[in-house]
Amino acid sequence: MNNLSDLDINTLKEHNILITNELLTKLNDGYPLQYVVGDAIFYGYKYFVNENVLIPRFETEQLIEQVLNKNFKINKVLDLCSGSGVIGLTLANLTNAYVDMVEVSHEANEVCKRNIKLHHLENKINLIEQDLFKYQIEDCYDLIISNPPYLTHQDKVSPNTRFEPDMALYSDEDPIKYYKYIIDQVALLNNYKLVAFEIGEEEADDIIFYAKSKNINNISVKKDYNDKDRFIFILK
Ligand SMILES: C[S@@+](CC[C@H](N)C(=O)[O-])C[C@H]1O[C@@H](n2cnc3c(N)ncnc32)[C@H](O)[C@@H]1O
């Protein structure tokens, strides 16, 4: 290999300084560090992320924790709105379960596929690229879990969320429409043991009211560590 000339080295140095300055400006502006380094830690595992997926949240780790604390045997999981795959892949890592995941964004699914490979979970994961609102839930899952978009543009959010995909965050015209669609289908199922949702802190009452209107009554709300209503569990 040819040695680099002094000119090449100087050009490289200048280039690196430019890139570093650009990155520092972005980080200063609130651009998430996880997007810069390309990965995030979730429940102790590393997952690839980029601007096409939500950066996994601490609350979602609590969702996993609460599900595992329920101590039931999980053979088959359905993770709806799976994004980078952190929920489904973490459950596949921690249990013997097979996991189906449904996500509409092709770009998010490309990230998820990298995560499936990273964790050598090809034999346990089935990733389905589909719009949730066209997806029929089969009656074969012990656990149906979802952290769908639940914000509206009226909600107070950290300005840094502007770097994350709108479709991962917002459900504007009806903030609980994802839950309603899932509940409509759950109402027809017999074989699940648990449905677990992460929810917006103002949404618990509306979701419970809707579930009860579908004759689903075995339902509970749990708070996150900030004392906000954050999770809903439906037991069969
Ligand atoms: C709040 S993010 C959750 C991602 C991941 N499950 C997590 O907890 O980090 C919601 C995800 O739902 C996906 N999504 C939005 N609308 C959808 C739809 N109609 N069908 C399927 N997925 C959808 C978004 O692309 C995004 O990846």
The ligand as an SDF file (V2000), in Angstrom:
LIG
                    3D

 27 29  0  0  0  0  0  0  0  0999 V2000
  -43.6630    4.0400   19.3360 C   0  0  0  0  0  0  0  0  0  0  0  0
  -42.8480    3.2050   17.9910 S   0  0  0  0  0  0  0  0  0  0  0  0
  -42.4040    1.7030   18.8490 C   0  0  0  0  0  0  0  0  0  0  0  0
  -41.2410    0.9750   18.2770 C   0  0  0  0  0  0  0  0  0  0  0  0
  -40.7340   -0.1770   19.1580 C   0  0  0  0  0  0  0  0  0  0  0  0
  -41.7720   -1.1700   19.3630 N   0  0  0  0  0  0  0  0  0  0  0  0
  -40.2960    0.3610   20.5080 C   0  0  0  0  0  0  0  0  0  0  0  0
  -41.0030    0.1250   21.5010 O   0  0  0  0  0  0  0  0  0  0  0  0
  -39.2420    1.0210   20.5750 O   0  0  0  0  0  0  0  0  0  0  0  0
  -44.2220    2.7520   16.9970 C   0  0  0  0  0  0  0  0  0  0  0  0
  -43.9230    1.9800   15.7150 C   0  0  0  0  0  0  0  0  0  0  0  0
  -45.1700    1.7630   15.0400 O   0  0  0  0  0  0  0  0  0  0  0  0
  -44.9490    1.8100   13.6400 C   0  0  0  0  0  0  0  0  0  0  0  0
  -46.2370    2.0540   12.9940 N   0  0  0  0  0  0  0  0  0  0  0  0
  -46.8970    3.2360   12.8600 C   0  0  0  0  0  0  0  0  0  0  0  0
  -48.0530    3.0550   12.2090 N   0  0  0  0  0  0  0  0  0  0  0  0
  -48.1360    1.7210   11.9290 C   0  0  0  0  0  0  0  0  0  0  0  0
  -49.1030    0.9130   11.2620 C   0  0  0  0  0  0  0  0  0  0  0  0
  -50.2250    1.4360   10.7670 N   0  0  0  0  0  0  0  0  0  0  0  0
  -48.8780   -0.4140   11.1420 N   0  0  0  0  0  0  0  0  0  0  0  0
  -47.7310   -0.9690   11.6640 C   0  0  0  0  0  0  0  0  0  0  0  0
  -46.7660   -0.2460   12.2960 N   0  0  0  0  0  0  0  0  0  0  0  0
  -46.9720    1.0760   12.4270 C   0  0  0  0  0  0  0  0  0  0  0  0
  -43.9330    2.9340   13.4950 C   0  0  0  0  0  0  0  0  0  0  0  0
  -43.2830    2.8580   12.2490 O   0  0  0  0  0  0  0  0  0  0  0  0
  -43.0330    2.6710   14.6970 C   0  0  0  0  0  0  0  0  0  0  0  0
  -41.9650    1.8340   14.3480 O   0  0  0  0  0  0  0  0  0  0  0  0
  1  2  1  0
  2  3  1  0
  2 10  1  0
  3  4  1  0
  4  5  1  0
  5  6  1  0
  5  7  1  0
  7  8  2  0
  7  9  1  0
 10 11  1  0
 11 12  1  0
 11 26  1  0
 12 13  1  0
 13 14  1  0
 13 24  1  0
 14 15  1  0
 14 23  1  0
 15 16  2  0
 16 17  1  0
 17 18  1  0
 17 23  2  0
 18 19  1  0
 18 20  2  0
 20 21  1  0
 21 22  2  0
 22 23  1  0
 24 25  1  0
 24 26  1  0
 26 27  1  0
M  CHG  2   2   1   9  -1
M  END
$$$$
